[in-house]
Amino acid sequence: MTNDANTGLSDSDVPDPATWRTGDEPPTHRQRAYLETLAKEAGEELPDDLTKAQASEKIDELREETGRE
């Protein structure tokens, strides 16, 4: 279990994006901006049609790939 120093939340405190009631909505502006930054660092292209839940999962994936916390 990891603890995010920025939020004080552990992995077990954050609900699974697949269970979010708003998970099918478009990503928030903040999610999209962060995703674009991470994707640029990772040299990846992002699809335009990501949902909020998919964006969250992609952020986790790209953070691990780029070594960002």
Secondary structure, 3 states (H helix, E strand, C coil): CCECCCCCCEHHHCCCHHHCCCCCCCCCHHHHHHHHHHHHHHCCCCCCCCCHHHHHHHHHHHHHHHCCC
